[in-house]
């Protein structure tokens, strides 16, 4: 997968912690999270499972979407995730096959 702006939602486990991020290279960022190379929240709380992502044409659009989603309440985020990923599978492996 080539470099492309994206937003993503990670979770720590069933009904666990959710976090939202933005990146220019989703697969690379996923590897960094899985290896605990990203200092901060995701490492501290073991938030490593990719449950949702959106690809964007421009970084500014991805950043705006990230800010929007961060303002949403938890249930809205859960509803968004379940539209794309009703089984809450870890999508990192699926992305690596593209």
TAMOSUL-V60852 format. One record per pair of residues at least 24 apart in sequence whose C-alpha atoms are under 10 Angstrom apart, sorted by the first residue. I is the first residue (numbers start at 1). J is the second residue. If there is no record, write none. Layout:
i=I j=J
i=I j=J
This chain:
i=1 j=25
i=1 j=26
i=1 j=27
i=1 j=28
i=1 j=95
i=1 j=96
i=1 j=97
i=1 j=98
i=2 j=26
i=2 j=27
i=3 j=27
i=3 j=28
i=4 j=55
i=4 j=56
i=4 j=57
i=4 j=58
i=4 j=59
i=4 j=62
i=5 j=54
i=5 j=55
i=5 j=56
i=5 j=57
i=5 j=58
i=5 j=59
i=5 j=60
i=5 j=61
i=5 j=62
i=5 j=63
i=6 j=53
i=6 j=54
i=6 j=55
i=6 j=56
i=6 j=57
i=6 j=58
i=6 j=59
i=6 j=61
i=6 j=62
i=6 j=63
i=6 j=65
i=6 j=66
i=7 j=52
i=7 j=53
i=7 j=54
i=7 j=55
i=7 j=56
i=7 j=59
i=7 j=61
i=7 j=62
i=7 j=63
i=7 j=64
i=7 j=65
i=7 j=66
i=7 j=67
i=7 j=69
i=8 j=50
i=8 j=51
i=8 j=52
i=8 j=53
i=8 j=54
i=8 j=55
i=8 j=62
i=8 j=66
i=8 j=69
i=9 j=47
i=9 j=48
i=9 j=49
i=9 j=50
i=9 j=51
i=9 j=52
i=9 j=53
i=9 j=54
i=9 j=66
i=9 j=69
i=9 j=70
i=9 j=77
i=9 j=81
i=10 j=42
i=10 j=46
i=10 j=47
i=10 j=48
i=10 j=49
i=10 j=50
i=10 j=51
i=10 j=52
i=10 j=53
i=10 j=90
i=10 j=91
i=11 j=42
i=11 j=45
i=11 j=46
i=11 j=47
i=11 j=48
i=11 j=49
i=11 j=50
i=11 j=51
i=11 j=52
i=11 j=88
i=11 j=90
i=12 j=42
i=12 j=45
i=12 j=46
i=12 j=47
i=12 j=48
i=12 j=49
i=12 j=50
i=13 j=46
i=13 j=47
i=13 j=48
i=13 j=49
i=13 j=88
i=13 j=90
i=14 j=88
i=15 j=78
i=16 j=45
i=16 j=47
i=17 j=42
i=17 j=45
i=17 j=46
i=17 j=47
i=17 j=74
i=18 j=42
i=18 j=45
i=18 j=47
i=18 j=48
i=18 j=49
i=18 j=50
i=18 j=51
i=18 j=74
i=18 j=77
i=18 j=78
i=19 j=47
i=19 j=48
i=19 j=50
i=19 j=69
i=19 j=70
i=19 j=77
i=20 j=50
i=20 j=52
i=20 j=53
i=20 j=66
i=20 j=67
i=20 j=69
i=20 j=70
i=20 j=77
i=21 j=53
i=21 j=62
i=21 j=63
i=21 j=65
i=21 j=66
i=21 j=67
i=21 j=69
i=21 j=70
i=22 j=53
i=22 j=54
i=22 j=55
i=22 j=59
i=22 j=62
i=22 j=63
i=22 j=64
i=22 j=65
i=22 j=66
i=22 j=67
i=23 j=55
i=23 j=59
i=23 j=62
i=23 j=63
i=24 j=55
i=24 j=56
i=24 j=58
i=24 j=59
i=24 j=62
i=25 j=55
i=26 j=53
i=26 j=54
i=26 j=55
i=26 j=92
i=26 j=95
i=26 j=96
i=27 j=92
i=27 j=93
i=27 j=94
i=27 j=95
i=27 j=96
i=27 j=98
i=28 j=96
i=29 j=92
i=30 j=91
i=30 j=92
i=30 j=93
i=30 j=95
i=30 j=96
i=31 j=92
i=31 j=96
i=34 j=92
i=48 j=90
i=48 j=92
i=49 j=88
i=49 j=89
i=49 j=90
i=49 j=91
i=49 j=92
i=50 j=85
i=50 j=88
i=50 j=89
i=50 j=90
i=50 j=91
i=50 j=92
i=50 j=93
i=50 j=95
i=51 j=78
i=51 j=80
i=51 j=81
i=51 j=82
i=51 j=84
i=51 j=85
i=51 j=86
i=51 j=87
i=51 j=88
i=51 j=89
i=51 j=90
i=51 j=91
i=51 j=92
i=52 j=77
i=52 j=78
i=52 j=80
i=52 j=81
i=52 j=82
i=52 j=83
i=52 j=84
i=52 j=85
i=52 j=88
i=52 j=89
i=52 j=90
i=52 j=91
i=52 j=92
i=53 j=81
i=53 j=84
i=53 j=85
i=53 j=91
i=54 j=84
